[in-house]
Amino acid sequence: MSNLLTAIATLFITEKDYLGRNIDEVISRLAAQTESNAHEWAYLRDEKVYENTVSGLKVYPHERCGRAA
């Protein structure tokens, strides 16, 4: 039963990145800033980096500024 509850919870709980930001919102902003498709972006949790899977562009934590990403 616990596995079923975990699976359901993952559908409704928004995922956060290393700074506690909503991953989907960050990806939407990155897509808008780079004039790309949001489906091209992914958050690599183990590297704490956002990556455009088509172009290979990565956004690292030290590269972000106050209003970017």
All heavy atoms as TSV, in Angstrom:
chain	resi	resn	atom	element	x	y	z
A	1	MET	N	N	0.825	-1.195	0.000
A	1	MET	CA	C	0.000	0.000	0.000
A	1	MET	C	C	0.867	1.255	0.000
A	1	MET	O	O	0.527	2.238	-0.631
A	1	MET	CB	C	-0.923	-0.037	1.217
A	1	MET	CG	C	-1.903	1.090	1.257
A	1	MET	SD	S	-3.089	0.929	-0.067
A	1	MET	CE	C	-4.397	1.890	0.529
A	2	SER	N	N	1.991	1.221	0.692
A	2	SER	CA	C	2.854	2.389	0.766
A	2	SER	C	C	3.437	2.752	-0.601
A	2	SER	O	O	3.617	3.920	-0.907
A	2	SER	CB	C	3.933	2.124	1.797
A	2	SER	OG	O	5.182	2.401	1.355
A	3	ASN	N	N	3.743	1.763	-1.428
A	3	ASN	CA	C	4.250	2.030	-2.773
A	3	ASN	C	C	3.209	2.745	-3.625
A	3	ASN	O	O	3.544	3.628	-4.406
A	3	ASN	CB	C	4.673	0.741	-3.474
A	3	ASN	CG	C	5.938	0.170	-2.871
A	3	ASN	OD1	O	6.699	0.882	-2.237
A	3	ASN	ND2	N	6.151	-1.106	-3.066
A	4	LEU	N	N	1.953	2.369	-3.461
A	4	LEU	CA	C	0.868	3.008	-4.203
A	4	LEU	C	C	0.722	4.465	-3.773
A	4	LEU	O	O	0.585	5.359	-4.618
A	4	LEU	CB	C	-0.446	2.257	-3.984
A	4	LEU	CG	C	-1.677	2.836	-4.672
A	4	LEU	CD1	C	-1.481	2.871	-6.178
A	4	LEU	CD2	C	-2.904	2.036	-4.319
A	5	LEU	N	N	0.798	4.726	-2.489
A	5	LEU	CA	C	0.708	6.099	-1.993
A	5	LEU	C	C	1.886	6.945	-2.474
A	5	LEU	O	O	1.717	8.110	-2.831
A	5	LEU	CB	C	0.631	6.110	-0.466
A	5	LEU	CG	C	-0.644	5.530	0.137
A	5	LEU	CD1	C	-0.538	5.510	1.650
A	5	LEU	CD2	C	-1.852	6.316	-0.308
A	6	THR	N	N	3.064	6.358	-2.495
A	6	THR	CA	C	4.240	7.071	-2.985
A	6	THR	C	C	4.080	7.416	-4.456
A	6	THR	O	O	4.388	8.531	-4.879
A	6	THR	CB	C	5.513	6.227	-2.773
A	6	THR	OG1	O	5.636	5.925	-1.386
A	6	THR	CG2	C	6.737	6.951	-3.267
A	7	ALA	N	N	3.585	6.483	-5.237
A	7	ALA	CA	C	3.379	6.718	-6.672
A	7	ALA	C	C	2.354	7.821	-6.907
A	7	ALA	O	O	2.546	8.684	-7.761
A	7	ALA	CB	C	2.936	5.428	-7.352
A	8	ILE	N	N	1.293	7.812	-6.149
A	8	ILE	CA	C	0.257	8.847	-6.291
A	8	ILE	C	C	0.800	10.203	-5.857
A	8	ILE	O	O	0.562	11.212	-6.511
A	8	ILE	CB	C	-1.001	8.464	-5.489
A	8	ILE	CG1	C	-1.674	7.245	-6.131
A	8	ILE	CG2	C	-1.971	9.630	-5.407
A	8	ILE	CD1	C	-2.789	6.643	-5.323
A	9	ALA	N	N	1.555	10.233	-4.791
A	9	ALA	CA	C	2.107	11.495	-4.288
A	9	ALA	C	C	3.041	12.131	-5.303
A	9	ALA	O	O	3.043	13.350	-5.476
A	9	ALA	CB	C	2.837	11.263	-2.974
A	10	THR	N	N	3.822	11.331	-6.014
A	10	THR	CA	C	4.754	11.889	-6.992
A	10	THR	C	C	4.027	12.540	-8.157
A	10	THR	O	O	4.585	13.408	-8.819
A	10	THR	CB	C	5.729	10.826	-7.529
A	10	THR	OG1	O	4.982	9.776	-8.114
A	10	THR	CG2	C	6.633	10.308	-6.440
A	11	LEU	N	N	2.794	12.159	-8.394
A	11	LEU	CA	C	2.016	12.778	-9.461
A	11	LEU	C	C	1.548	14.178	-9.087
A	11	LEU	O	O	1.369	15.034	-9.955
A	11	LEU	CB	C	0.794	11.918	-9.810
A	11	LEU	CG	C	1.071	10.570	-10.456
A	11	LEU	CD1	C	-0.219	9.785	-10.576
A	11	LEU	CD2	C	1.725	10.748	-11.803
A	12	PHE	N	N	1.336	14.434	-7.810
A	12	PHE	CA	C	0.727	15.683	-7.376
A	12	PHE	C	C	1.661	16.635	-6.638
A	12	PHE	O	O	1.352	17.803	-6.470
A	12	PHE	CB	C	-0.489	15.382	-6.495
A	12	PHE	CG	C	-1.560	14.646	-7.240
A	12	PHE	CD1	C	-1.752	13.292	-7.037
A	12	PHE	CD2	C	-2.352	15.293	-8.167
A	12	PHE	CE1	C	-2.732	12.602	-7.735
A	12	PHE	CE2	C	-3.329	14.609	-8.876
A	12	PHE	CZ	C	-3.519	13.270	-8.657
A	13	ILE	N	N	2.807	16.158	-6.204
A	13	ILE	CA	C	3.741	17.005	-5.484
A	13	ILE	C	C	4.731	17.583	-6.489
A	13	ILE	O	O	5.357	16.855	-7.241
A	13	ILE	CB	C	4.493	16.206	-4.393
A	13	ILE	CG1	C	3.500	15.698	-3.357
A	13	ILE	CG2	C	5.572	17.053	-3.751
A	13	ILE	CD1	C	4.095	14.773	-2.330
A	14	THR	N	N	4.877	18.906	-6.482
A	14	THR	CA	C	5.807	19.531	-7.411
A	14	THR	C	C	7.235	19.257	-6.973
A	14	THR	O	O	7.554	19.282	-5.788
A	14	THR	CB	C	5.583	21.056	-7.483
A	14	THR	OG1	O	5.728	21.600	-6.185
A	14	THR	CG2	C	4.219	21.388	-8.022
A	15	GLU	N	N	8.080	18.990	-7.953
A	15	GLU	CA	C	9.469	18.712	-7.651
A	15	GLU	C	C	10.238	20.018	-7.524
A	15	GLU	O	O	10.000	20.970	-8.238
A	15	GLU	CB	C	10.084	17.847	-8.747
A	15	GLU	CG	C	9.531	16.442	-8.777
A	15	GLU	CD	C	10.349	15.557	-9.696
A	15	GLU	OE1	O	11.577	15.494	-9.510
A	15	GLU	OE2	O	9.751	14.960	-10.577
A	16	LYS	N	N	11.172	20.025	-6.604
A	16	LYS	CA	C	11.992	21.207	-6.341
A	16	LYS	C	C	13.449	20.912	-6.708
A	16	LYS	O	O	13.894	19.776	-6.632
A	16	LYS	CB	C	11.926	21.589	-4.859
A	16	LYS	CG	C	10.525	21.801	-4.325
A	16	LYS	CD	C	9.938	23.079	-4.820
A	16	LYS	CE	C	8.564	23.287	-4.180
A	16	LYS	NZ	N	7.958	24.521	-4.580
A	17	ASP	N	N	14.161	21.964	-7.086
A	17	ASP	CA	C	15.575	21.797	-7.387
A	17	ASP	C	C	16.416	22.039	-6.138
A	17	ASP	O	O	15.883	22.148	-5.030
A	17	ASP	CB	C	15.991	22.694	-8.554
A	17	ASP	CG	C	15.956	24.182	-8.237
A	17	ASP	OD1	O	15.675	24.556	-7.083
A	17	ASP	OD2	O	16.212	24.981	-9.150
A	18	TYR	N	N	17.714	22.157	-6.313
A	18	TYR	CA	C	18.646	22.298	-5.187
A	18	TYR	C	C	18.430	23.570	-4.381
A	18	TYR	O	O	18.851	23.658	-3.237
A	18	TYR	CB	C	20.093	22.241	-5.684
A	18	TYR	CG	C	20.398	23.313	-6.711
A	18	TYR	CD1	C	20.959	24.519	-6.349
A	18	TYR	CD2	C	20.091	23.100	-8.046
A	18	TYR	CE1	C	21.213	25.506	-7.279
A	18	TYR	CE2	C	20.341	24.074	-8.991
A	18	TYR	CZ	C	20.905	25.271	-8.606
A	18	TYR	OH	O	21.139	26.232	-9.543
A	19	LEU	N	N	17.758	24.573	-4.977
A	19	LEU	CA	C	17.469	25.814	-4.257
A	19	LEU	C	C	16.020	25.903	-3.801
A	19	LEU	O	O	15.581	26.932	-3.316
A	19	LEU	CB	C	17.786	27.024	-5.151
A	19	LEU	CG	C	19.260	27.257	-5.430
A	19	LEU	CD1	C	19.445	28.398	-6.417
A	19	LEU	CD2	C	19.998	27.552	-4.143
A	20	GLY	N	N	15.273	24.812	-3.994
A	20	GLY	CA	C	13.881	24.789	-3.575
A	20	GLY	C	C	12.923	25.405	-4.579
A	20	GLY	O	O	11.770	25.665	-4.255
A	21	ARG	N	N	13.400	25.659	-5.815
A	21	ARG	CA	C	12.535	26.242	-6.844
A	21	ARG	C	C	11.772	25.134	-7.576
A	21	ARG	O	O	12.263	24.017	-7.712
A	21	ARG	CB	C	13.370	27.025	-7.867
A	21	ARG	CG	C	14.134	28.172	-7.254
A	21	ARG	CD	C	15.032	28.817	-8.253
A	21	ARG	NE	N	16.006	27.839	-8.747
A	21	ARG	CZ	C	16.966	28.117	-9.606
A	21	ARG	NH1	N	17.101	29.314	-10.092
A	21	ARG	NH2	N	17.812	27.182	-9.990
A	22	ASN	N	N	10.602	25.465	-8.054
A	22	ASN	CA	C	9.796	24.531	-8.822
A	22	ASN	C	C	10.504	24.252	-10.145
A	22	ASN	O	O	10.752	25.171	-10.941
A	22	ASN	CB	C	8.410	25.133	-9.071
A	22	ASN	CG	C	7.509	24.216	-9.841
A	22	ASN	OD1	O	7.818	23.804	-10.948
A	22	ASN	ND2	N	6.370	23.896	-9.262
A	23	ILE	N	N	10.845	22.999	-10.404
A	23	ILE	CA	C	11.607	22.616	-11.591
A	23	ILE	C	C	10.865	22.985	-12.870
A	23	ILE	O	O	11.473	23.507	-13.815
A	23	ILE	CB	C	11.949	21.110	-11.551
A	23	ILE	CG1	C	12.949	20.851	-10.422
A	23	ILE	CG2	C	12.499	20.634	-12.890
A	23	ILE	CD1	C	13.239	19.389	-10.158
A	24	ASP	N	N	9.570	22.754	-12.928
A	24	ASP	CA	C	8.806	23.067	-14.136
A	24	ASP	C	C	8.824	24.567	-14.440
A	24	ASP	O	O	8.917	24.971	-15.605
A	24	ASP	CB	C	7.365	22.574	-14.012
A	24	ASP	CG	C	7.263	21.058	-14.032
A	24	ASP	OD1	O	8.170	20.397	-14.584
A	24	ASP	OD2	O	6.273	20.532	-13.492
A	25	GLU	N	N	8.750	25.391	-13.415
A	25	GLU	CA	C	8.783	26.846	-13.621
A	25	GLU	C	C	10.147	27.303	-14.118
A	25	GLU	O	O	10.237	28.158	-15.002
A	25	GLU	CB	C	8.413	27.576	-12.331
A	25	GLU	CG	C	6.957	27.421	-11.951
A	25	GLU	CD	C	6.631	28.081	-10.623
A	25	GLU	OE1	O	7.508	28.782	-10.053
A	25	GLU	OE2	O	5.505	27.896	-10.153
A	26	VAL	N	N	11.206	26.740	-13.570
A	26	VAL	CA	C	12.552	27.100	-14.008
A	26	VAL	C	C	12.747	26.697	-15.463
A	26	VAL	O	O	13.272	27.465	-16.275
A	26	VAL	CB	C	13.631	26.453	-13.111
A	26	VAL	CG1	C	15.025	26.697	-13.668
A	26	VAL	CG2	C	13.527	26.973	-11.696
A	27	ILE	N	N	12.293	25.503	-15.809
A	27	ILE	CA	C	12.422	25.031	-17.186
A	27	ILE	C	C	11.631	25.923	-18.135
A	27	ILE	O	O	12.106	26.261	-19.226
A	27	ILE	CB	C	12.007	23.550	-17.295
A	27	ILE	CG1	C	13.109	22.682	-16.676
A	27	ILE	CG2	C	11.728	23.157	-18.738
A	27	ILE	CD1	C	12.798	21.209	-16.609
A	28	SER	N	N	10.456	26.349	-17.732
A	28	SER	CA	C	9.665	27.258	-18.569
A	28	SER	C	C	10.409	28.568	-18.802
A	28	SER	O	O	10.431	29.093	-19.924
A	28	SER	CB	C	8.308	27.545	-17.919
A	28	SER	OG	O	7.524	26.392	-17.884
A	29	ARG	N	N	11.028	29.108	-17.767
A	29	ARG	CA	C	11.791	30.355	-17.906
A	29	ARG	C	C	13.016	30.161	-18.789
A	29	ARG	O	O	13.333	31.001	-19.625
A	29	ARG	CB	C	12.195	30.896	-16.539
A	29	ARG	CG	C	11.048	31.540	-15.790
A	29	ARG	CD	C	11.528	32.395	-14.625
A	29	ARG	NE	N	12.316	31.657	-13.646
A	29	ARG	CZ	C	11.824	31.025	-12.589
A	29	ARG	NH1	N	10.516	31.023	-12.374
A	29	ARG	NH2	N	12.605	30.399	-11.749
A	30	LEU	N	N	13.716	29.042	-18.614
A	30	LEU	CA	C	14.888	28.766	-19.450
A	30	LEU	C	C	14.496	28.655	-20.920
A	30	LEU	O	O	15.190	29.171	-21.795
A	30	LEU	CB	C	15.580	27.480	-18.996
A	30	LEU	CG	C	16.389	27.571	-17.717
A	30	LEU	CD1	C	16.793	26.177	-17.245
A	30	LEU	CD2	C	17.608	28.454	-17.911
A	31	ALA	N	N	13.389	27.989	-21.186
A	31	ALA	CA	C	12.923	27.847	-22.567
A	31	ALA	C	C	12.591	29.211	-23.160
A	31	ALA	O	O	12.949	29.505	-24.308
A	31	ALA	CB	C	11.714	26.921	-22.617
A	32	ALA	N	N	11.947	30.063	-22.384
A	32	ALA	CA	C	11.597	31.401	-22.873
A	32	ALA	C	C	12.855	32.236	-23.107
A	32	ALA	O	O	12.960	32.928	-24.126
A	32	ALA	CB	C	10.675	32.099	-21.873
A	33	GLN	N	N	13.810	32.157	-22.186
A	33	GLN	CA	C	15.039	32.951	-22.306
A	33	GLN	C	C	15.902	32.519	-23.481
A	33	GLN	O	O	16.604	33.331	-24.075
A	33	GLN	CB	C	15.858	32.850	-21.014
A	33	GLN	CG	C	15.222	33.553	-19.843
A	33	GLN	CD	C	15.937	33.245	-18.535
A	33	GLN	OE1	O	16.843	32.432	-18.474
A	33	GLN	NE2	N	15.502	33.901	-17.471
A	34	THR	N	N	15.868	31.232	-23.804
A	34	THR	CA	C	16.713	30.708	-24.878
A	34	THR	C	C	15.939	30.483	-26.170
A	34	THR	O	O	16.494	29.962	-27.132
A	34	THR	CB	C	17.368	29.378	-24.448
A	34	THR	OG1	O	16.347	28.430	-24.128
A	34	THR	CG2	C	18.283	29.579	-23.253
A	35	GLU	N	N	14.667	30.866	-26.158
A	35	GLU	CA	C	13.789	30.688	-27.325
A	35	GLU	C	C	13.802	29.233	-27.807
A	35	GLU	O	O	13.942	28.951	-28.985
A	35	GLU	CB	C	14.182	31.645	-28.446
A	35	GLU	CG	C	14.023	33.101	-28.054
A	35	GLU	CD	C	14.419	34.071	-29.143
A	35	GLU	OE1	O	14.839	33.632	-30.242
A	35	GLU	OE2	O	14.299	35.278	-28.911
A	36	SER	N	N	13.675	28.326	-26.845
A	36	SER	CA	C	13.633	26.900	-27.146
A	36	SER	C	C	12.343	26.309	-26.595
A	36	SER	O	O	11.527	27.009	-26.001
A	36	SER	CB	C	14.854	26.189	-26.548
A	36	SER	OG	O	14.877	26.335	-25.146
A	37	ASN	N	N	12.169	25.025	-26.780
A	37	ASN	CA	C	10.993	24.315	-26.322
A	37	ASN	C	C	11.242	23.791	-24.905
A	37	ASN	O	O	12.312	23.244	-24.628
A	37	ASN	CB	C	10.706	23.150	-27.275
A	37	ASN	CG	C	9.402	22.477	-27.009
A	37	ASN	OD1	O	9.025	22.243	-25.870
A	37	ASN	ND2	N	8.695	22.141	-28.067
A	38	ALA	N	N	10.272	23.923	-24.039
A	38	ALA	CA	C	10.422	23.447	-22.653
A	38	ALA	C	C	10.679	21.944	-22.596
A	38	ALA	O	O	11.345	21.459	-21.675
A	38	ALA	CB	C	9.188	23.809	-21.835
A	39	HIS	N	N	10.199	21.208	-23.579
A	39	HIS	CA	C	10.403	19.757	-23.582
A	39	HIS	C	C	11.851	19.370	-23.877
A	39	HIS	O	O	12.231	18.215	-23.696
A	39	HIS	CB	C	9.470	19.092	-24.592
A	39	HIS	CG	C	8.030	19.266	-24.243
A	39	HIS	ND1	N	7.436	18.627	-23.182
A	39	HIS	CD2	C	7.062	20.029	-24.802
A	39	HIS	CE1	C	6.172	18.984	-23.104
A	39	HIS	NE2	N	5.922	19.841	-24.075
A	40	GLU	N	N	12.640	20.335	-24.309
A	40	GLU	CA	C	14.052	20.073	-24.571
A	40	GLU	C	C	14.893	20.134	-23.299
A	40	GLU	O	O	16.039	19.707	-23.295
A	40	GLU	CB	C	14.604	21.099	-25.575
A	40	GLU	CG	C	13.948	21.036	-26.930
A	40	GLU	CD	C	14.426	22.151	-27.861
A	40	GLU	OE1	O	15.307	22.948	-27.475
A	40	GLU	OE2	O	13.899	22.221	-28.979
A	41	TRP	N	N	14.335	20.679	-22.217
A	41	TRP	CA	C	15.083	20.895	-20.987
A	41	TRP	C	C	14.833	19.796	-19.967
A	41	TRP	O	O	13.744	19.259	-19.879
A	41	TRP	CB	C	14.717	22.243	-20.373
A	41	TRP	CG	C	15.274	23.379	-21.156
A	41	TRP	CD1	C	14.660	24.032	-22.184
A	41	TRP	CD2	C	16.551	23.962	-21.011
A	41	TRP	NE1	N	15.489	25.000	-22.674
A	41	TRP	CE2	C	16.655	24.984	-21.974
A	41	TRP	CE3	C	17.624	23.735	-20.157
A	41	TRP	CZ2	C	17.798	25.769	-22.099
A	41	TRP	CZ3	C	18.754	24.520	-20.285
A	41	TRP	CH2	C	18.826	25.517	-21.248
A	42	ALA	N	N	15.868	19.506	-19.188
A	42	ALA	CA	C	15.765	18.516	-18.117
A	42	ALA	C	C	16.583	19.003	-16.927
A	42	ALA	O	O	17.552	19.750	-17.084
A	42	ALA	CB	C	16.295	17.166	-18.581
A	43	TYR	N	N	16.171	18.598	-15.753
A	43	TYR	CA	C	16.942	18.881	-14.544
A	43	TYR	C	C	17.690	17.620	-14.159
A	43	TYR	O	O	17.086	16.563	-13.948
A	43	TYR	CB	C	16.025	19.327	-13.405
A	43	TYR	CG	C	16.769	19.592	-12.122
A	43	TYR	CD1	C	17.718	20.605	-12.054
A	43	TYR	CD2	C	16.546	18.828	-10.987
A	43	TYR	CE1	C	18.420	20.855	-10.885
A	43	TYR	CE2	C	17.236	19.080	-9.812
A	43	TYR	CZ	C	18.172	20.091	-9.774
A	43	TYR	OH	O	18.868	20.339	-8.614
A	44	LEU	N	N	19.010	17.704	-14.108
A	44	LEU	CA	C	19.836	16.569	-13.715
A	44	LEU	C	C	20.129	16.688	-12.228
A	44	LEU	O	O	21.001	17.445	-11.807
A	44	LEU	CB	C	21.134	16.552	-14.526
A	44	LEU	CG	C	20.964	16.611	-16.049
A	44	LEU	CD1	C	22.320	16.651	-16.728
A	44	LEU	CD2	C	20.132	15.446	-16.536
A	45	ARG	N	N	19.360	15.970	-11.443
A	45	ARG	CA	C	19.411	16.095	-9.987
A	45	ARG	C	C	20.800	15.771	-9.423
A	45	ARG	O	O	21.287	16.476	-8.545
A	45	ARG	CB	C	18.361	15.180	-9.363
A	45	ARG	CG	C	18.138	15.412	-7.897
A	45	ARG	CD	C	16.949	14.648	-7.366
A	45	ARG	NE	N	15.706	14.986	-8.018
A	45	ARG	CZ	C	14.975	16.072	-7.753
A	45	ARG	NH1	N	15.390	16.929	-6.857
A	45	ARG	NH2	N	13.848	16.293	-8.381
A	46	ASP	N	N	21.451	14.742	-9.930
A	46	ASP	CA	C	22.749	14.352	-9.379
A	46	ASP	C	C	23.839	15.390	-9.644
A	46	ASP	O	O	24.773	15.525	-8.872
A	46	ASP	CB	C	23.176	12.988	-9.912
A	46	ASP	CG	C	23.256	12.935	-11.424
A	46	ASP	OD1	O	22.482	13.639	-12.096
A	46	ASP	OD2	O	24.095	12.173	-11.946
A	47	GLU	N	N	23.695	16.179	-10.728
A	47	GLU	CA	C	24.670	17.229	-11.049
A	47	GLU	C	C	24.191	18.615	-10.607
A	47	GLU	O	O	24.942	19.584	-10.705
A	47	GLU	CB	C	24.954	17.255	-12.541
A	47	GLU	CG	C	25.603	16.001	-13.072
A	47	GLU	CD	C	25.847	16.073	-14.565
A	47	GLU	OE1	O	26.173	17.172	-15.072
A	47	GLU	OE2	O	25.708	15.032	-15.225
A	48	LYS	N	N	22.934	18.712	-10.181
A	48	LYS	CA	C	22.318	19.995	-9.805
A	48	LYS	C	C	22.444	21.003	-10.935
A	48	LYS	O	O	22.872	22.137	-10.753
A	48	LYS	CB	C	22.939	20.551	-8.522
A	48	LYS	CG	C	22.708	19.667	-7.319
A	48	LYS	CD	C	23.299	20.274	-6.082
A	48	LYS	CE	C	23.058	19.359	-4.888
A	48	LYS	NZ	N	23.705	19.851	-3.688
A	49	VAL	N	N	22.052	20.573	-12.131
A	49	VAL	CA	C	22.202	21.402	-13.321
A	49	VAL	C	C	20.999	21.191	-14.244
A	49	VAL	O	O	20.405	20.123	-14.266
A	49	VAL	CB	C	23.530	21.056	-14.043
A	49	VAL	CG1	C	23.526	19.651	-14.575
A	49	VAL	CG2	C	23.832	22.026	-15.148
A	50	TYR	N	N	20.635	22.262	-14.951
A	50	TYR	CA	C	19.599	22.174	-15.977
A	50	TYR	C	C	20.297	21.997	-17.315
A	50	TYR	O	O	21.316	22.649	-17.571
A	50	TYR	CB	C	18.744	23.441	-15.999
A	50	TYR	CG	C	17.825	23.535	-14.803
A	50	TYR	CD1	C	18.243	24.144	-13.631
A	50	TYR	CD2	C	16.546	22.999	-14.850
A	50	TYR	CE1	C	17.400	24.220	-12.529
A	50	TYR	CE2	C	15.704	23.069	-13.761
A	50	TYR	CZ	C	16.143	23.682	-12.598
A	50	TYR	OH	O	15.313	23.745	-11.522
A	51	GLU	N	N	19.761	21.116	-18.169
A	51	GLU	CA	C	20.403	20.849	-19.457
A	51	GLU	C	C	19.382	20.851	-20.579
A	51	GLU	O	O	18.293	20.300	-20.445
A	51	GLU	CB	C	21.105	19.492	-19.432
A	51	GLU	CG	C	21.751	19.150	-20.759
A	51	GLU	CD	C	22.407	17.787	-20.767
A	51	GLU	OE1	O	21.867	16.867	-20.122
A	51	GLU	OE2	O	23.432	17.644	-21.432
A	52	ASN	N	N	19.768	21.492	-21.689
A	52	ASN	CA	C	18.982	21.394	-22.913
A	52	ASN	C	C	19.463	20.129	-23.603
A	52	ASN	O	O	20.625	20.047	-24.021
A	52	ASN	CB	C	19.203	22.617	-23.805
A	52	ASN	CG	C	18.341	22.571	-25.043
A	52	ASN	OD1	O	18.353	21.609	-25.783
A	52	ASN	ND2	N	17.594	23.630	-25.252
A	53	THR	N	N	18.592	19.148	-23.708
A	53	THR	CA	C	18.987	17.842	-24.219
A	53	THR	C	C	19.207	17.839	-25.727
A	53	THR	O	O	19.781	16.897	-26.255
A	53	THR	CB	C	17.930	16.773	-23.857
A	53	THR	OG1	O	16.671	17.171	-24.395
A	53	THR	CG2	C	17.817	16.619	-22.356
A	54	VAL	N	N	18.787	18.887	-26.417
A	54	VAL	CA	C	18.994	18.977	-27.863
A	54	VAL	C	C	20.326	19.669	-28.172
A	54	VAL	O	O	21.146	19.167	-28.930
A	54	VAL	CB	C	17.822	19.714	-28.552
A	54	VAL	CG1	C	18.101	19.943	-30.018
A	54	VAL	CG2	C	16.535	18.932	-28.365
A	55	SER	N	N	20.554	20.813	-27.548
A	55	SER	CA	C	21.766	21.587	-27.839
A	55	SER	C	C	22.941	21.231	-26.935
A	55	SER	O	O	24.080	21.558	-27.244
A	55	SER	CB	C	21.478	23.084	-27.698
A	55	SER	OG	O	21.259	23.417	-26.340
A	56	GLY	N	N	22.666	20.610	-25.793
A	56	GLY	CA	C	23.722	20.277	-24.846
A	56	GLY	C	C	24.056	21.412	-23.889
A	56	GLY	O	O	24.919	21.264	-23.030
A	57	LEU	N	N	23.365	22.545	-24.022
A	57	LEU	CA	C	23.590	23.691	-23.141
A	57	LEU	C	C	23.245	23.309	-21.707
A	57	LEU	O	O	22.198	22.727	-21.447
A	57	LEU	CB	C	22.727	24.873	-23.585
A	57	LEU	CG	C	22.742	26.105	-22.691
A	57	LEU	CD1	C	24.101	26.790	-22.769
A	57	LEU	CD2	C	21.648	27.057	-23.105
A	58	LYS	N	N	24.146	23.636	-20.778
A	58	LYS	CA	C	23.900	23.368	-19.360
A	58	LYS	C	C	23.939	24.675	-18.591
A	58	LYS	O	O	24.733	25.560	-18.889
A	58	LYS	CB	C	24.945	22.411	-18.787
A	58	LYS	CG	C	24.808	20.996	-19.320
A	58	LYS	CD	C	25.766	20.060	-18.631
A	58	LYS	CE	C	25.569	18.646	-19.142
A	58	LYS	NZ	N	26.432	17.680	-18.438
A	59	VAL	N	N	23.077	24.792	-17.586
A	59	VAL	CA	C	23.047	25.958	-16.718
A	59	VAL	C	C	23.447	25.476	-15.323
A	59	VAL	O	O	22.712	24.749	-14.674
A	59	VAL	CB	C	21.647	26.614	-16.698
A	59	VAL	CG1	C	21.636	27.788	-15.743
A	59	VAL	CG2	C	21.233	27.031	-18.091
A	60	TYR	N	N	24.639	25.891	-14.905
A	60	TYR	CA	C	25.189	25.486	-13.620
A	60	TYR	C	C	24.800	26.478	-12.524
A	60	TYR	O	O	24.521	27.640	-12.818
A	60	TYR	CB	C	26.717	25.389	-13.709
A	60	TYR	CG	C	27.179	24.265	-14.596
A	60	TYR	CD1	C	27.448	24.493	-15.947
A	60	TYR	CD2	C	27.337	22.986	-14.092
A	60	TYR	CE1	C	27.870	23.457	-16.763
A	60	TYR	CE2	C	27.755	21.942	-14.906
A	60	TYR	CZ	C	28.027	22.187	-16.240
A	60	TYR	OH	O	28.434	21.171	-17.054
A	61	PRO	N	N	24.817	26.048	-11.261
A	61	PRO	CA	C	24.428	26.939	-10.161
A	61	PRO	C	C	25.204	28.252	-10.124
A	61	PRO	O	O	24.637	29.303	-9.882
A	61	PRO	CB	C	24.702	26.105	-8.909
A	61	PRO	CG	C	24.639	24.694	-9.355
A	61	PRO	CD	C	25.125	24.703	-10.775
A	62	HIS	N	N	26.498	28.227	-10.401
A	62	HIS	CA	C	27.303	29.448	-10.317
A	62	HIS	C	C	27.054	30.389	-11.488
A	62	HIS	O	O	27.505	31.517	-11.471
A	62	HIS	CB	C	28.797	29.099	-10.231
A	62	HIS	CG	C	29.335	28.448	-11.463
A	62	HIS	ND1	N	29.213	27.093	-11.668
A	62	HIS	CD2	C	29.955	28.948	-12.547
A	62	HIS	CE1	C	29.777	26.787	-12.833
A	62	HIS	NE2	N	30.221	27.898	-13.399
A	63	GLU	N	N	26.335	29.940	-12.523
A	63	GLU	CA	C	26.063	30.768	-13.690
A	63	GLU	C	C	24.752	31.539	-13.600
A	63	GLU	O	O	24.493	32.398	-14.411
A	63	GLU	CB	C	26.019	29.911	-14.960
A	63	GLU	CG	C	27.346	29.287	-15.282
A	63	GLU	CD	C	27.268	28.393	-16.497
A	63	GLU	OE1	O	26.245	27.744	-16.711
A	63	GLU	OE2	O	28.275	28.344	-17.229
A	64	ARG	N	N	23.955	31.234	-12.613
A	64	ARG	CA	C	22.663	31.903	-12.535
A	64	ARG	C	C	22.818	33.263	-11.878
A	64	ARG	O	O	23.684	33.482	-11.054
A	64	ARG	CB	C	21.631	31.061	-11.795
A	64	ARG	CG	C	21.946	30.794	-10.346
A	64	ARG	CD	C	20.873	30.014	-9.666
A	64	ARG	NE	N	19.743	30.809	-9.284
A	64	ARG	CZ	C	19.726	31.636	-8.266
A	64	ARG	NH1	N	20.780	31.820	-7.529
A	64	ARG	NH2	N	18.630	32.306	-7.975
A	65	CYS	N	N	21.958	34.177	-12.298
A	65	CYS	CA	C	21.945	35.491	-11.667
A	65	CYS	C	C	20.585	35.686	-11.026
A	65	CYS	O	O	19.730	34.809	-11.074
A	65	CYS	CB	C	22.248	36.606	-12.670
A	65	CYS	SG	S	20.986	36.839	-13.912
A	66	GLY	N	N	20.326	36.819	-10.433
A	66	GLY	CA	C	19.106	37.048	-9.684
A	66	GLY	C	C	17.825	36.809	-10.450
A	66	GLY	O	O	16.877	36.266	-9.930
A	67	ARG	N	N	17.780	37.186	-11.715
A	67	ARG	CA	C	16.514	37.030	-12.439
A	67	ARG	C	C	16.543	35.913	-13.466
A	67	ARG	O	O	15.535	35.547	-14.018
A	67	ARG	CB	C	16.136	38.343	-13.107
A	67	ARG	CG	C	17.144	38.808	-14.076
A	67	ARG	CD	C	16.724	40.131	-14.643
A	67	ARG	NE	N	17.530	40.353	-15.573
A	67	ARG	CZ	C	17.762	40.518	-16.870
A	67	ARG	NH1	N	17.343	40.650	-17.363
A	67	ARG	NH2	N	18.530	40.620	-17.774
A	68	ALA	N	N	17.696	35.375	-13.772
A	68	ALA	CA	C	17.778	34.288	-14.731
A	68	ALA	C	C	17.438	32.974	-14.064
A	68	ALA	O	O	17.695	32.778	-12.894
A	68	ALA	CB	C	19.191	34.209	-15.312
A	69	ALA	N	N	16.865	32.084	-14.852
A	69	ALA	CA	C	16.482	30.748	-14.383
A	69	ALA	C	C	15.907	30.893	-13.032
A	69	ALA	O	O	15.606	30.234	-12.234
A	69	ALA	CB	C	17.650	29.805	-14.438
